[in-house]
């Protein structure tokens, strides 16, 4: 899978499962989480744990977006990210 396809897979998953600001149905906002995709891909390529991925997602939601974290959602998304076949 090439780099762009990997990023697209992560984008699709974030919109479907994580989506803390609720933009999955907004066609004009499908790129809302794109700035986080390279970091997530890097974490996945380094075979990081679900806990580290979940913490990253939680930090993005709370520190970057100013939202209340949802630990269960972050953990479930992290586990789904780890199941992606990105190679």
C-alpha positions in Angstrom: 0.0 0.0 0.0 1.5 3.4 -1.0 1.8 6.3 1.4 -1.3 8.2 0.2 -3.4 5.0 0.5 -2.2 4.5 4.0 -3.2 8.1 4.9 -6.6 7.6 3.3 -7.2 4.4 5.3 -6.4 6.3 8.5 -8.6 9.2 7.5 -11.5 7.0 6.7 -11.2 5.2 10.0 -11.0 8.4 12.0 -14.1 9.8 10.4 -16.0 6.6 10.9 -15.0 5.8 14.5 -13.3 8.7 16.2 -14.8 12.0 14.8 -14.8 14.0 18.0 -16.3 17.1 16.4 -18.9 15.3 14.3 -18.0 16.1 10.7 -18.3 12.6 9.1 -21.5 13.7 7.3 -20.1 17.0 6.1 -18.6 16.7 2.6 -16.6 19.9 2.9 -15.0 18.8 6.2 -13.7 15.4 5.2 -10.1 16.7 5.6 -10.7 18.0 9.1 -8.3 15.5 10.8 -5.7 15.4 8.0 -3.1 17.2 10.0 -3.0 14.3 12.5 -2.6 11.5 9.8 1.2 11.7 9.4 1.7 11.4 13.2 -0.7 8.5 13.5 0.9 6.7 10.5 4.3 7.2 12.1 3.1 5.7 15.4 1.7 2.7 13.5 4.9 2.2 11.5 6.8 2.1 14.8 4.4 -0.6 16.1 3.3 1.5 19.0 0.7 0.2 21.5 -3.0 0.9 21.6 -2.4 2.9 24.8 0.0 5.3 23.2 -2.3 5.7 20.2 -5.3 6.3 22.4 -3.4 8.9 24.5 -2.4 10.7 21.3 -6.0 10.8 20.1 -7.2 12.0 23.5 -4.5 14.7 23.6 -5.6 15.9 20.2 -9.2 16.1 21.2 -8.5 17.8 24.5 -5.4 20.0 23.9 -5.8 20.8 20.2 -9.6 20.9 19.9 -10.5 21.9 23.4 -13.0 19.1 23.9 -13.7 16.7 26.7 -11.8 13.5 26.1 -13.7 10.2 25.6 -11.3 7.6 26.7 -13.4 4.6 25.6 -13.8 6.1 22.0 -10.0 6.9 21.8 -9.1 3.4 22.9 -11.5 1.7 20.5 -10.2 3.8 17.6 -6.6 3.0 18.6 -7.4 -0.7 18.5 -9.0 -0.3 15.1 -6.0 1.6 13.8 -3.8 -1.2 14.9 -5.9 -3.7 12.9 -5.4 -1.7 9.6 -3.3 -3.5 7.1 -1.0 -0.7 6.0 1.8 -2.7 4.5 
